[in-house]
Amino acid sequence: MVSAVVRMNGCPGLSPANTKLAQTTMNQLVEGCSSVPGGHVALLATLEPNGQIELAAPEGQPETVPLCVLKHALTHKVSLQKPCHLEVSLEQTGVQVEGARDASVE
């Protein structure tokens, strides 16, 4: 299971409708992710006024973007006058299933 956290600190002044649309856009971008390299990935996503989404790695992080993110069109419908910068964290977690056997235990 992969959980996503999106911080919208770089998008001041968005209307409530545009804030919700930006959140929905980012949720749709990561919704197909069932795993991430190394269990955790941090991304910077910039929503551009022209409808494009640009992805980058935060400073000090490897330039890694999960393929599940790249399967989507990197576009949005948020009405913007200037770029909106978002911090996205994806974290893979395991879920213990009751009765499941650990293959490494004999």
Backbone torsions as a table, in degrees:
resi	resn	phi	psi	omega
1	MET	NA	139.4	178.5
2	VAL	-118.9	129.9	175.2
3	SER	-109.7	151.1	-178.5
4	ALA	-127.0	139.8	173.5
5	VAL	-123.2	129.2	179.7
6	VAL	-118.9	121.9	177.0
7	ARG	-103.4	126.5	-175.7
8	MET	-105.9	31.8	-177.8
9	ASN	-62.5	-25.5	-177.6
10	GLY	-91.0	21.5	-178.5
11	CYS	-130.9	56.9	-178.6
12	PRO	-69.4	148.4	173.6
13	GLY	81.9	8.9	176.6
14	LEU	-72.9	141.6	174.8
15	SER	-67.7	159.5	177.7
16	PRO	-55.9	-38.0	179.9
17	ALA	-66.1	-42.4	179.1
18	ASN	-70.9	-32.9	175.7
19	THR	-62.5	-45.3	179.1
20	LYS	-64.5	-40.0	179.4
21	LEU	-65.8	-39.3	177.3
22	ALA	-64.5	-43.5	178.1
23	GLN	-63.0	-43.7	178.7
24	THR	-62.3	-42.3	178.7
25	THR	-59.0	-47.0	-178.7
26	MET	-69.2	-37.7	177.1
27	ASN	-62.3	-41.7	178.3
28	GLN	-65.8	-33.4	-179.3
29	LEU	-64.8	-35.1	-175.7
30	VAL	-107.1	0.0	-173.6
31	GLU	-64.0	-24.8	-178.8
32	GLY	-88.7	4.8	-177.1
33	CYS	-81.7	120.3	176.3
34	SER	-110.4	-9.9	175.3
35	SER	-156.1	157.0	176.9
36	VAL	-135.8	146.7	-179.2
37	PRO	-58.8	128.5	177.9
38	GLY	72.3	3.6	178.3
39	GLY	85.5	-14.8	179.5
40	HIS	-152.0	135.4	176.9
41	VAL	-138.7	135.0	174.0
42	ALA	-112.2	136.0	-179.9
43	LEU	-130.8	153.5	167.3
44	LEU	-109.7	124.0	178.0
45	ALA	-115.1	128.9	177.9
46	THR	-113.7	119.3	173.4
47	LEU	-85.4	116.7	-178.2
48	GLU	-90.7	151.3	178.7
49	PRO	-58.9	-23.6	-179.3
50	ASN	-82.7	3.8	177.4
51	GLY	94.4	0.3	178.9
52	GLN	-90.0	153.7	173.1
53	ILE	-115.3	124.8	176.1
54	GLU	-106.1	136.1	179.8
55	LEU	-113.0	143.3	176.8
56	ALA	-151.7	164.2	175.9
57	ALA	-93.5	143.5	174.8
58	PRO	-62.9	157.8	179.1
59	GLU	-55.4	132.4	178.8
60	GLY	86.3	-3.9	179.7
61	GLN	-102.7	149.6	176.1
62	PRO	-64.8	148.4	179.0
63	GLU	-75.9	74.8	-177.0
64	THR	-122.7	129.1	174.1
65	VAL	-126.6	121.3	179.6
66	PRO	-58.7	140.4	179.8
67	LEU	-58.4	-30.5	-179.4
68	CYS	-61.3	-29.9	177.5
69	VAL	-74.7	-41.0	-175.9
70	LEU	-73.4	-8.8	177.4
71	LYS	-73.1	-14.6	-178.0
72	HIS	-96.6	155.1	171.5
73	ALA	-67.4	130.9	-178.4
74	LEU	-87.2	65.3	179.5
75	THR	-134.6	161.8	178.8
76	HIS	-145.5	170.1	-179.6
77	LYS	-121.8	19.7	179.9
78	VAL	-75.0	132.2	177.9
79	SER	-80.3	111.9	-175.5
80	LEU	-128.0	145.3	172.3
81	GLN	-95.2	-27.3	179.1
82	LYS	-143.5	164.3	-178.0
83	PRO	-58.3	147.1	179.1
84	CYS	-116.2	117.7	-175.2
85	HIS	-99.1	126.8	-178.3
86	LEU	-121.8	142.3	172.6
87	GLU	-103.0	125.9	-177.3
88	VAL	-120.4	128.1	175.6
89	SER	-119.3	127.5	175.6
90	LEU	-113.9	131.5	179.8
91	GLU	-133.1	129.3	178.5
92	GLN	-91.9	130.8	176.9
93	THR	-128.6	152.8	177.1
94	GLY	-99.0	154.4	177.2
95	VAL	-120.4	125.1	178.6
96	GLN	-77.1	124.6	178.7
97	VAL	-99.3	124.6	-178.5
98	GLU	-61.5	132.2	179.4
99	GLY	88.5	-8.4	178.9
100	ALA	-73.2	144.5	-179.2
101	ARG	-100.6	140.1	174.6
102	ASP	-79.3	119.0	-176.4
103	ALA	-65.0	-19.6	-178.0
104	SER	-86.1	-7.2	-179.4
105	VAL	-102.4	130.3	179.6
106	GLU	-93.7	NA	NA
